[in-house]
Amino acid sequence: MDEVKWNSHLNIGIEEIDNAHRRLFLTISKLIRLNIDKSYSRKELQEEIKIFKNYTIKYFSSEELYMKYTNYNRYVNHKRLHDRLWNKIMPVFEKEMKESEYSVESIQHFLGTCMGWLIGHILIESRAITGHIPVQGQYEKEDERTNTLEQSIIQLIQESFLINAHTSSRDYKVKDFDKGVYYHLRYFSNTGLPRDVWLAFEECFLFYIFKQFSGQTFQEMNETLIYVVRQLLQHLIIRIAVYFKSEGIFYLDSEDILTAAELADIFEKEQPPYRLMFDTEYGQFAFCIK
């Protein structure tokens, strides 16, 4: 992975928060350069990780103060995402890096996840606090859930990635496109109700998104990029759920990257009722729920 570049589309229009975002991107970029340079020292990595953590705290504080000042109605939900990164995700990375003595693999895991989390958070959550993205459900009628799902996904892709999408099928089959990334997330409600989500993206679609927002050109998937994808897609799921006014609060229980064969086998057994496929000029993707 080459240097991460700041894209002006990531600006949300609040100078203090935009500056914090840019600084976090610069820190990730420096960590990437250090990880590529085999002569880096553990001390250099530790110092940059410390800087990243310090700027993350400042960024969270600035954003949370702004949300309080403007009486943002999804403050609690937004802060929960901050707390999850800080209290659950970051400690796992620190432990993994220390136990592996800062191996290349552990740094890739850290960098990919942080980059994916940051891009997803800025594009979807941070832009919502300024009104660029709707913050509450606006379509749903109980007998129109498929239409609601289609409309919310199309709108989110347009607003977040500036990509026009349209529904090409309501019966997505795994064989519909080759060279894809297949992702399964399982959620549980606070009452124990399960919810499974399967996502499938053509690699070319993902390559376009990352080129637009990181300045990097990709020719094939790698481990770092997979980590970026996982975090970015989790943000998309959270935002799509906002459109469903009848939904309760769901918590992520597990997530897995699948092969095409594994996904096909799951579909044959589970038969998810919502299997929507979308087309764009940059590639196809599918969103499936049970």
Disulfide bonds with the S-S distance in Angstrom:
none
